[in-house]
Amino acid sequence: MKYRSVFDIIGPVMIGPSSSHTAGAARIGLVARQLFRKEPKWVNFHLYGSFAKTYLGHGTDVALVGGVMGFDTSDTRITKALSIANDIGLTVSFHEEEAQVEHPNTVKIHLGDDESEMELVGISIGGGKVEIKELNGFQLRLSGNHPAILVVHNDRYGAIASVSAALAQYEINIGHMEVSRKEMGKEALMVIEVDQNIEKNILDEISALDLVTQVTKIHE
């Protein structure tokens, strides 16, 4: 993996002790919170590889919970995340998994409330950087380090073109884009990382497109 600067190796401003196990974990949790778009009532963390072995000593547990509650990597509340979760009625559980995974710092987050639930798989790749590898069964690659939108849509001709045209109309440049589907002609997911923030009016316009069923914004 290539790093652009020494700060990519050291990691972000954060609550320690580890950029991979703490800052990365907090970012995965934060992305999960942004994707769920509301405060969950319960969350289950399934930890794999190194995460499963060292999550208590490296603060991965409090970082994940803090992220799910919306705390950034530098938020001092992360150290008290478990007690804060208990105070607000957020039910938390951790599960050490033995299954072999591609990356040692892997977590599956399953969260929800009385109305809906969501499942996400993320990895911490070092220096506080993360990748989201799976969302509700869709395979994807989302860094969480850039502004992005996730577009759920019907897998039909013209869906990708219509979303791209809407972004081009506002001179928004696409840095990375990929499409995942579980079955041809059914529901599909567009992951679009962009170079600048996307305003609400643009999101509303994309949401109103014929083949689009849901649009979620991920902040940088």
Stockholm file with secondary structure:
# STOCKHOLM 1.0

chainA/1-220         MKYRSVFDIIGPVMIGPSSSHTAGAARIGLVARQLFRKEPKWVNFHLYGSFAKTYLGHGTDVALVGGVMGFDTSDTRITKALSIANDIGLTVSFHEEEAQVEHPNTVKIHLGDDESEMELVGISIGGGKVEIKELNGFQLRLSGNHPAILVVHNDRYGAIASVSAALAQYEINIGHMEVSRKEMGKEALMVIEVDQNIEKNILDEISALDLVTQVTKIHE
#=GR chainA/1-220 SS CCCSSHHHHHCSSCSSSCIIIIIHHHHHHHHHHHHHCSCCSEEEEEEEHHHHHHTTTTTHHHHHHHHHTTCCTTCGGGGGHHHHHHHHTCEEEEEECCCCCSSSEEEEEEEECSSCEEEEEEEEEETTEEEEEEETTEEEEECSSSCEEEEEEECCTTHHHHHHHHHHHTTCCEEEEEEEESSTTSEEEEEEEESSCCCHHHHHHHHTSTTEEEEEEECC
#=GC SS_cons         CCCSSHHHHHCSSCSSSCIIIIIHHHHHHHHHHHHHCSCCSEEEEEEEHHHHHHTTTTTHHHHHHHHHTTCCTTCGGGGGHHHHHHHHTCEEEEEECCCCCSSSEEEEEEEECSSCEEEEEEEEEETTEEEEEEETTEEEEECSSSCEEEEEEECCTTHHHHHHHHHHHTTCCEEEEEEEESSTTSEEEEEEEESSCCCHHHHHHHHTSTTEEEEEEECC
//
